[in-house]
Amino acid sequence: MHILIATAGALPAARVAALVATLAHAEQHVSVMTVIEVPLSFLDDLETGEWHPFDDGTEGIAKVRTQLVKRYVEERGIRLVEPVVAALRTHGISADTILEEGSDAGEVIVRVAGERAADIIVMGATRPIFDENVWSSVSVKVMQRSPIPLVLVPGVSRTFDDVERDERRRVIDEQTG
């Protein structure tokens, strides 16, 4: 069985590790992945900015751009997958990591699951089910696109104070923006 865990950093690592430990058996293969969207401003600065490290023409810029994007994805991606990988280790489960770059995380997760012959995808559900924005969430996009079973692990419960604070911030943002 190949279990693909997809995280954007909000996945409750201990809960996921416990779930995977109950699903897994001796022939398990576990992968932990994340999808990093490289900010357009970062790419624009590389192409149009005055900063051109190792400038040796267009080919040199393209090569440096590719290397810097890869480094950005690796550095940011490792920080996002490491808590889940560490939690899995506490259950005696080793996992490989997959760091992908892309602007549509749902599409990338489904593609990687197919390419890696995953049997199940495990993701977090961080938005309330009745939130009007839930239908644009990555987990819903994966659910709609994937032929592979999907298990959603609820995120950390939010207290009333958290919800109230977020609402105050939203109102302030609307008034100032």
N, C-alpha and C positions, 0 to 999 in steps of 0.2 A: 504494500500500500504506500502510495506517495501522497503525503499531506503537504499542501502548499499554504503557508501562512502569509497573508498580505497585511502589512502594517504601514501606517503613516505616522507612527509614534504615539498614538493615543490608545492603542490596543492594550488592555490590562494584561500584562505579561504573565503574572502568576496564574490568573484564571485560564489563559490560553494553554500554558504549560500543563496544568492539571487536566484540562480537557484532552489535549494531545496524548498525555500519558495514559488516559483511559481508552483512547481510540487505537493507539499504536500496538504493534506486536513485533515479534523478533525481526521480521523482514521489512520493517518500516523504512521509509526514506522521507525525511522532513526537510523542507526548504522554507526559509524565511525571506520574504522579498519586500521591497519598497519601490515606489516609482517617484522619481524626483523630476519636477518640472524646473528646467533652468530658466531663470528670469530673462525675459526678452531684453531688458535694459543691459544685462550682463553681456549678452551676445551682440547687441548694438554697439556697446562700448568697444568690443573687440574689433568690429568691422569698421566703424566710423571714427573712433577715437584716435587721439594722437599717440596713444600708448601702443607700440608694436614691438613687443620683445622679440628678439632674434629675427628682426625684419629682413627677410630675403625674398620679397615679392609675394604675390598672391598665394603661391603654394605654401610658403612659410607661414603666412597668416592663417591659412586653413588648417595647417598641421598644429600650430600653437592653439588655435581655437578648439580643435578636437581634444588635445591634451588637457586644456584647462576645463573643458566641459566634463571630461572623464574624471578629473581630479575633484571637481565640485560635487559630482554625483557620488563618488566614492566616499568623500569626507562626510557629506551630509547623510548619505544612506547608511553608513556604518553606525552613526549615532542613533538612527531610528530603529534599526533591526537588533542592535546589541542587547537591549533589555529583554527581548523575547528569547534570543539565543541563550543568554545567561540563565533565564528562568527554566528553559528546557534542560540545560545542563544539570540543574538541581534535581531533575527527575531522571538523570542518566540518559538523556536523549541528545544526540549530536545532530546538528543541522547545518546545511550549507546555506550560504547567503546569495541572494540574487539582487543586484542593484541595477535598476533600469531607468533610463531617461525617457520622458514622454509628457505630453500635455493632457492626455486622456488616460488617467490612471485605470479606470475600469476596463478600457480596451486593452491596455498593456497587460493587466492581470489575467484577463481571459486568454490572450495570446500566449503568455508565458505558461499558463496552466496547460494549454493544449500542447505546446512544444515540449514541455517536460513530462507529459503524460501523467499529470496529477490525477488522483482519484477523488480528492476532496479539497475544497478551498475553505480556509478558516479566515474570517475577517472580523473586525469590530463594527458595532453599530453604535455610533456616537450621537446620533440625532434622535429626538423623540419621534415615535411613529406617526404622531398626528401633526408634526411640524410641516408647514407648507413647503419647506425646502427639502424635505426628506427625499422627494422623487428625483432630485438632482444629485443625491449622494453617490459616492463611489460604490458602496455596497449594493445599492439598488441597481446601478448600471451593470454590475457584475451579475447580479441575480437575473436581470433581463437578458443578458447576452450569453451566459455560460451554460453549456450542456452538462457541466460537472456540478455535483451537489455542493451546496454552499452552506456553511455553518456560520451564523452570526453570533458573536460573543458581545453581550451588552457592555457598554463602557461603565466607568465609575459613576455611581448615582450622584446626581446633582442635588444639593440642598436648596431649600426655598431661598436662602440668602444668596446663593450663586445665581439663581434665576432672576431675583430682584436686582442684583448688581448689574447683570448683563442688560436688563431692560433699561436701567438708568443710563448705562453707557450708550445704548442705542438711541435713546431720546436726546442725550447730549450731542451725539454725533449728528443726528438729524438737524438739530438747532444750529450747530456750528458749521455744518458742511454744506 
